[in-house]
Amino acid sequence: MPNLSYWPARDTDLVRDETVGDLLRETAERLPSAVALVEGVADPAARRHWTYAELLGEAEQAARALLGRFAPGERVAVWANNIPEWIVLEMAAALAGVTLATVNPALRPAELEHVLGQSRSSGVFLLKSYRTNPMADSLASVRQELPGLRETIFFEDWAQFRASGSPTEKFPVVEPGDAAQIQYTSGTTGVPKGAVLQHRGITNSARLTYVRTFDARPDDVFVNPMPLFHTAGCVLTTLSSIASGSRQVLLPHFDPALQLHVIESERGTTFGGVPTMLIAMLGHPDFPKTDLSSVRFALSGGATVPPDLVRRVEESLGVPMTLCFAQTEASPGITTTRLDDDPADRAETLGRPIPGVEVRIVDPSSGETVPFGQVGELYTRGFHVMTGYFDLPEQTAETIDGEGWLHTGDLVSMDSRGYCRIEGRVKEMIIRGGENIYPREIEHVLFAHPDVVDVAVVGIPDETWGEQVAAFVKLAPEATAGEDELFTYVRERLAPHKAPRIWQFVDRFPMTGSGKIQKFLLRDRFSA
């Protein structure tokens, strides 16, 4: 496809036929005494540690306990924050051939009922409570609506559960194409759907996104604040740590002070976070006095990352920052920047597709591949694409076409080198008076203003123009900028029709559990 925005699947020989269990067993055999997992609580003396041999041993014991209760292929849900037992359960389910359905610990009863019911989960592992969420009470309140839910196991009883398995229980044969997880989409556009991810997809996505691209190695220490119910936490960070034989330090939840403290005390070599997390870290009073000299690179992704934020991180830490363009339905990695990329490419692009992944940029109206530099919807195909949305054939057919292309819904342009730039979501594109406006472009301009901490731009229905541009802005505590100053700031840098006509100043944004701004809620609240 000369001069067209297409990237063929390259280095397909790097894609392995393996399962999550294969990945863990291989590393445990190769590096049995290396530390695999650390519980990243505030007190270093209270941090529990697991070597790879210990992690495999506990996972096998838990897998036998699972097989005493569930058949391979059944779905078992996990509802908890980032605790080490979550990861042990993830490994155990993989060894037992059980599909893990991940649940956001912030969900309320009706949302919980939807996930457990829609996934047809036969069991659920949960905490009795987390922060202000009375999880046991929430489950009890919807239990009668879930007739297929046979088993409820509390993590507070984890030791007894793990010991309940028969030592003679035999492990089933698990195939690379079997379902490993059902990951529920983060809900930025509506009701979450369960993306079914194969073992082959998530193991290779982790290896080829982090290990191959970022040269992750056994002496690396990954400080992980990303929620485990999300692919960034339980796939990219967890499985890449196992694939590289490195150490994962698991934070119980994101807290900027805790993350800074743990990076310093554990000598973290890399950490990640969505933009809101990185902004919180950079702005925390502990940041200037924390020893971050062990860090060799930083990571971000999962949401659009302003170029100025990448530059701020790199200037503040003196290390490169890499971006991963990912989507749950793609297991999740699609493209990445590299450590040795030009600084401008690291800040302003999404990098190139990872090995084994095919990408093309398509005109949403015609379905034709667009020329280099033109904006269209990113389609991707390969080992990483989900098998579909669980029990939702119509929605699956709308998302994966007959040729196997996953329609991501993301508006992207590709240059002749294969480097991609994101412009936003197809559903977020604003059409004002017939002009296509991409919110990300306006957000990047506003984010560079010194008084702006974070921003989200959305389209608001308008009788005259069809849609009007609205900016929701969070200002710094001592900011003096107002609507007139910010409007002028945008007008000086972008075409007049792109300058927001509606301004709303907010203290906080509605967020998904994985740290993405829920723009549809901003639009709905303003319209209401």
C-alpha positions in Angstrom: 0.0 0.0 0.0 2.4 2.8 -1.2 1.8 6.2 0.4 -1.1 4.7 2.4 -1.4 4.6 6.2 -0.7 0.9 6.6 1.8 -1.1 8.7 2.1 -4.8 8.0 2.7 -7.3 10.9 6.4 -7.5 11.3 8.7 -9.9 13.3 5.8 -12.4 13.6 8.4 -15.0 14.5 8.6 -13.3 17.9 4.9 -14.3 18.7 4.9 -17.4 20.9 2.2 -20.0 21.4 2.0 -20.0 25.2 -0.2 -19.6 28.2 0.1 -17.5 31.3 1.0 -20.7 33.2 3.8 -21.5 30.7 5.2 -18.0 31.2 5.3 -18.3 35.0 6.7 -21.9 35.0 9.4 -20.9 32.6 10.6 -17.9 34.7 10.3 -19.9 38.0 12.6 -22.6 36.5 15.1 -20.0 35.1 15.1 -17.7 38.1 13.7 -19.5 41.1 15.2 -17.4 43.9 14.7 -14.0 42.2 12.1 -11.8 43.9 9.0 -11.7 41.8 6.5 -9.7 43.8 6.6 -7.2 46.7 3.7 -5.8 48.6 4.2 -2.1 48.2 2.8 -0.8 51.5 4.2 2.2 53.3 6.2 0.4 56.0 9.2 -1.4 54.4 9.3 -3.8 57.3 5.7 -4.9 56.6 6.3 -5.6 52.9 5.7 -9.3 52.0 8.0 -10.8 49.3 7.6 -13.8 46.9 10.4 -15.3 44.9 9.4 -16.8 41.5 9.6 -20.3 43.0 7.3 -19.2 45.9 4.9 -17.5 43.5 4.6 -20.6 41.4 4.2 -22.8 44.4 1.4 -20.7 45.9 -0.3 -20.4 42.5 -0.2 -24.2 41.9 -1.7 -24.8 45.4 -4.5 -22.3 44.7 -5.1 -23.8 41.3 -5.7 -27.2 42.9 -8.2 -25.5 45.3 -9.9 -23.9 42.3 -10.2 -27.2 40.5 -12.0 -28.6 43.5 -14.7 -26.1 43.0 -14.8 -25.1 39.4 -14.4 -26.8 36.0 -11.9 -25.5 33.4 -13.6 -22.9 31.2 -15.9 -21.6 34.0 -15.7 -17.9 34.9 -14.5 -16.8 38.3 -14.6 -13.1 39.3 -12.1 -11.2 41.4 -13.3 -8.1 43.2 -10.5 -6.4 45.2 -7.9 -3.7 45.1 -4.2 -4.4 44.4 -3.3 -7.1 46.9 -0.7 -9.8 46.2 -3.3 -12.5 46.5 -5.0 -11.0 43.4 -1.9 -11.9 41.3 -1.6 -15.3 42.9 -5.3 -15.9 41.9 -4.6 -14.7 38.4 -1.8 -17.2 38.0 -3.8 -20.0 39.7 -6.8 -19.4 37.3 -4.5 -19.6 34.4 -3.0 -22.9 35.6 -6.5 -24.3 36.3 -7.9 -23.3 32.9 -10.5 -21.0 34.7 -11.3 -17.7 33.1 -10.8 -14.7 35.4 -13.5 -11.9 35.2 -12.0 -8.8 36.7 -14.1 -6.3 38.7 -13.4 -2.7 39.7 -13.4 -2.5 43.5 -15.2 0.8 43.3 -18.4 -0.7 41.8 -21.7 -0.3 43.6 -24.3 -3.1 43.9 -26.1 -2.6 40.5 -22.8 -2.4 38.7 -21.5 -5.5 40.4 -24.7 -7.4 39.6 -24.2 -6.4 35.9 -20.6 -7.7 35.7 -21.2 -10.9 37.7 -24.4 -11.7 35.9 -23.3 -10.8 32.4 -20.1 -12.8 32.7 -22.1 -15.7 34.2 -19.5 -16.1 36.9 -19.7 -19.3 39.0 -17.6 -17.8 41.8 -16.3 -14.6 43.2 -13.2 -13.7 45.3 -13.6 -10.5 47.2 -12.6 -8.5 50.2 -15.2 -7.9 52.9 -14.7 -4.1 52.4 -12.4 -1.7 50.7 -12.1 1.9 51.8 -15.8 3.1 52.0 -17.2 0.3 49.9 -18.9 -2.4 52.0 -18.3 -5.1 49.4 -19.7 -8.1 51.3 -22.9 -6.2 52.0 -23.1 -5.1 48.4 -22.8 -8.7 47.2 -25.3 -9.9 49.7 -27.8 -7.2 48.4 -27.7 -8.6 44.8 -27.0 -12.3 45.6 -30.5 -13.5 44.9 -30.3 -11.9 41.3 -27.3 -14.2 40.6 -28.5 -17.8 40.6 -25.4 -19.0 38.8 -23.0 -17.8 41.5 -22.2 -20.9 43.5 -19.1 -19.9 45.5 -18.1 -16.8 47.4 -14.6 -16.7 48.8 -13.3 -13.9 50.9 -9.6 -12.9 50.6 -9.6 -12.7 54.3 -9.9 -16.5 54.2 -7.3 -16.9 51.5 -5.0 -19.2 53.5 -7.8 -21.6 54.3 -9.0 -21.6 50.6 -5.5 -22.2 49.3 -5.0 -25.1 51.7 -8.3 -26.8 50.6 -7.0 -28.2 47.4 -6.2 -31.9 47.0 -2.4 -32.5 46.4 -3.3 -35.2 43.9 -5.5 -32.8 41.8 -4.2 -32.9 38.2 -3.9 -29.7 36.1 -5.8 -29.6 32.8 -4.2 -29.0 29.5 -4.6 -25.2 28.8 -4.3 -24.1 25.2 -2.8 -20.7 24.1 -6.1 -19.9 22.4 -8.2 -20.5 25.5 -9.9 -17.6 27.3 -7.7 -16.3 30.1 -9.6 -13.2 31.2 -12.8 -11.3 30.7 -11.9 -7.6 31.1 -14.7 -5.1 31.3 -14.2 -2.0 29.3 -13.7 1.1 31.5 -17.0 2.7 30.7 -15.9 6.1 29.2 -18.8 5.8 26.7 -21.5 3.8 28.5 -22.2 0.3 29.9 -19.1 -1.8 30.2 -18.7 -4.9 27.9 -16.6 -7.9 28.7 -13.7 -8.3 26.3 -12.6 -12.0 26.2 -8.8 -12.1 26.0 -6.8 -15.3 25.1 -3.7 -16.5 26.9 -1.7 -16.0 23.6 -2.9 -12.4 23.3 -2.0 -11.2 26.8 1.3 -13.0 27.2 2.7 -11.8 23.9 1.2 -8.3 24.3 3.1 -8.0 27.6 6.4 -9.4 26.2 6.4 -7.5 23.0 5.2 -4.2 24.4 7.4 -4.0 27.5 10.1 -6.6 27.3 11.0 -6.4 23.7 10.4 -2.7 23.2 11.7 -1.3 26.5 14.4 -4.0 27.1 12.9 -5.0 30.5 15.4 -7.2 32.3 15.8 -9.2 35.5 17.4 -6.3 37.5 14.4 -4.0 36.8 12.0 -3.0 39.5 8.5 -2.1 38.3 6.6 0.0 40.7 3.0 -0.7 39.7 0.2 1.7 40.8 -2.2 0.6 38.0 -5.3 -1.2 39.1 -5.1 -4.9 38.6 -8.7 -5.1 37.3 -7.3 -3.3 34.2 -5.0 -4.7 31.5 -2.4 -2.1 32.3 -2.0 -3.6 35.8 -2.6 -7.4 35.5 -1.3 -7.8 31.9 1.2 -5.2 30.8 3.0 -4.7 34.1 2.4 -8.1 35.8 3.0 -10.4 32.9 5.9 -8.3 31.5 7.6 -8.5 34.9 7.2 -12.3 34.8 8.4 -12.5 31.2 11.5 -10.5 32.0 12.1 -12.1 35.4 12.1 -8.7 37.0 10.5 -7.5 40.3 7.1 -6.1 40.6 6.3 -3.8 43.6 2.5 -3.7 43.8 1.0 -0.6 45.3 -2.4 -1.2 47.1 -3.8 1.8 45.3 -2.5 5.0 43.7 -1.3 7.6 46.1 1.4 10.0 44.9 3.2 10.2 48.2 3.2 6.4 48.6 4.4 5.9 45.0 7.3 8.4 45.5 8.2 6.7 48.8 8.2 3.2 47.3 10.2 4.2 44.3 12.9 5.6 46.6 12.9 2.8 49.1 12.7 -0.1 46.6 15.0 1.6 44.1 12.4 1.4 41.4 13.8 1.5 37.9 10.5 2.2 36.2 7.0 3.3 37.0 3.9 4.2 35.1 0.6 5.9 35.3 -2.1 7.6 33.3 -1.7 11.4 33.0 -3.7 12.2 36.1 -1.4 10.1 38.2 1.7 11.6 36.7 0.4 15.1 37.2 -0.3 14.3 40.9 3.2 13.0 41.4 4.9 15.9 39.7 2.9 18.4 41.8 3.3 16.6 45.1 5.4 18.4 47.7 7.5 15.3 48.3 8.6 15.1 44.6 11.6 17.5 44.9 13.0 15.8 48.0 12.5 12.2 46.8 15.6 10.3 45.5 14.5 9.0 42.1 18.0 8.4 40.8 17.3 4.7 40.3 14.6 5.3 37.6 15.8 4.6 34.1 12.5 5.3 32.3 8.8 6.2 32.9 5.7 4.9 31.2 2.3 6.2 30.3 -0.7 5.3 28.2 -4.3 4.3 28.4 -5.4 7.9 27.8 -4.2 10.7 25.6 -1.0 12.1 27.1 -0.2 15.8 26.4 3.2 16.3 24.8 4.0 19.0 27.5 3.5 16.3 30.2 6.0 14.0 28.6 8.5 16.8 28.4 7.9 17.8 32.0 8.4 14.2 33.2 11.6 13.8 31.2 13.0 17.2 32.3 12.1 16.5 36.0 13.6 13.0 36.1 16.3 13.2 33.4 15.1 9.9 31.9 13.1 9.1 28.7 9.4 8.6 29.0 7.6 6.1 26.7 4.0 5.9 25.7 1.9 2.8 25.0 -1.2 3.2 22.9 -3.5 0.4 24.1 -7.0 -0.7 24.2 -8.6 -3.4 26.4 -9.9 -5.2 23.3 -6.4 -5.4 21.9 -4.9 -7.3 25.0 -4.0 -4.2 25.2 -0.9 -3.1 23.4 -1.0 -1.7 19.8 1.8 0.8 19.4 4.7 2.2 21.5 7.4 4.7 21.5 10.9 3.5 22.1 13.5 4.6 24.6 15.8 5.6 21.8 13.2 7.5 19.8 13.8 11.1 19.1 12.5 13.3 22.0 9.9 14.9 19.7 8.6 11.5 18.7 8.4 10.4 22.3 6.4 13.4 23.3 4.2 13.9 20.2 3.5 10.5 18.8 2.2 7.1 19.9 5.2 5.3 18.3 5.0 2.4 15.9 3.0 -0.8 16.1 4.6 -3.6 18.3 5.9 -6.7 16.6 3.3 -9.0 15.1 0.6 -6.3 15.0 -0.9 -5.0 11.8 -2.4 -1.5 11.6 -4.1 0.6 9.0 -5.8 4.0 9.3 -9.3 4.1 7.6 -11.7 6.8 6.5 -14.7 6.1 8.7 -17.2 7.1 6.0 -15.7 5.1 3.0 -13.8 2.3 4.7 -10.7 3.1 2.6 -7.2 3.3 3.9 -6.2 7.0 4.0 -2.9 8.5 2.8 0.0 9.2 5.2 -0.8 12.1 7.4 -4.5 12.0 7.1 -6.7 11.4 10.1 -8.9 8.3 10.2 -10.0 5.4 12.5 -7.2 3.0 13.6 -7.9 -0.6 12.7 -5.7 -3.4 14.0 -5.4 -7.1 13.4 -3.2 -9.9 14.8 -2.6 -12.2 17.8 -3.7 -9.5 20.2 -7.3 -8.9 19.2 -9.9 -10.2 21.6 -12.0 -13.1 20.6 -15.1 -10.9 21.1 -17.3 -9.4 23.8 -18.6 -12.1 26.0 -22.2 -13.2 25.1 -22.6 -10.1 22.9 -22.4 -11.3 19.2 -23.9 -8.2 17.7 -21.6 -5.8 19.5 -18.7 -8.1 18.6 -19.6 -7.9 14.9 -19.8 -4.1 15.1 -16.2 -4.0 16.5 -14.4 -6.8 14.7 -15.2 -7.1 11.0 -15.3 -10.2 8.8 -11.6 -9.8 7.9 -10.5 -9.8 11.6 -9.8 -6.1 11.9 -10.6 -4.6 15.3 -12.2 -1.1 14.8 -10.7 0.7 17.7 -12.8 3.9 17.5 -9.7 6.0 17.9 -8.9 8.8 15.4 -5.2 8.5 14.4 -2.8 9.7 11.7 0.2 7.7 10.6 3.4 9.1 8.9 5.6 7.4 6.3 7.7 5.9 9.1 4.8 4.2 10.8 4.6 6.6 13.7 1.1 7.4 14.8 -0.5 10.4 16.4 -3.8 10.3 18.1 -6.5 12.9 17.6 -9.2 11.5 19.8 -12.2 9.1 19.6 -14.5 8.8 16.7 -17.4 9.4 19.0 -15.7 12.4 20.6 -15.0 14.2 17.3 -16.8 17.6 17.3 -18.5 18.7 14.1 -19.1 22.4 14.3 -20.7 24.0 11.3 -19.4 21.2 9.1 -15.8 21.5 10.4 -14.3 18.4 12.1 -12.6 19.4 15.4 -10.4 17.1 17.4 -10.6 17.7 21.2 -7.1 16.4 21.8 -5.6 19.2 19.8 -7.3 21.9 21.9 -6.6 20.0 25.1 -2.9 19.9 24.3 -2.8 23.7 23.8 -4.7 24.4 27.1 -2.6 21.9 29.0 0.5 24.0 28.1 -1.0 27.0 29.9 0.8 27.4 33.3 -2.5 27.8 35.2 -4.1 24.6 33.8 -3.7 21.4 35.7 -6.0 19.2 33.6 -8.6 19.7 30.9 -11.2 17.9 28.9 -12.8 19.2 25.7 -16.2 17.9 24.5 -18.9 18.7 22.0 -22.2 20.2 23.3 -25.3 20.1 21.1 -26.0 23.5 19.5 -29.1 24.5 17.4 -27.1 26.8 15.1 -23.7 25.1 14.7 -24.7 21.4 15.3 -22.1 21.2 18.1 -20.3 23.8 20.1 -16.8 23.3 21.7 -16.8 23.2 25.5 -13.8 23.1 27.7 -13.9 21.7 31.3 -10.8 23.0 33.1 -9.2 22.3 36.4 -6.9 25.2 37.4 -3.9 25.2 39.7 -4.7 26.3 43.3 -3.3 29.8 42.9 -4.3 30.3 39.3 -5.5 33.7 38.1 -6.5 32.8 34.5 -10.1 33.1 33.6 -12.3 32.4 30.6 -11.2 35.4 28.6 -7.5 34.8 29.1 -7.8 31.1 28.2 -10.0 31.9 25.1 -7.4 34.3 23.9 -4.6 31.8 24.6 -6.3 29.2 22.3 -7.2 31.8 19.6 -3.6 32.8 19.3 -2.5 29.2 18.7 -5.4 27.5 16.8 -7.9 28.4 14.1 -10.8 30.5 15.4 -13.5 27.8 15.1 -11.5 25.6 17.5 -11.5 28.0 20.4 -14.0 26.8 23.1 -17.1 29.0 23.4 -18.3 27.2 26.5 -16.1 27.2 29.6 -16.6 25.2 32.8 -14.2 25.3 35.7 -14.1 22.1 37.8 -12.4 20.9 41.0 -12.4 17.3 39.8 -13.3 15.1 36.8 -15.5 12.1 36.8 -13.1 9.2 36.3 -13.1 5.6 35.4 -11.3 3.2 37.8 -8.3 3.1 35.4 -7.9 6.9 35.5 -9.7 8.1 32.3 -11.9 11.1 32.2 -15.6 10.1 31.5 -16.4 12.8 29.0 -19.9 11.5 28.4 -20.7 12.3 32.0 -19.3 15.9 31.6 -21.5 16.3 28.5 -24.6 14.8 30.2 -24.2 16.9 33.3 -23.8 20.1 31.3 -26.8 19.3 29.2 -28.9 18.5 32.3 
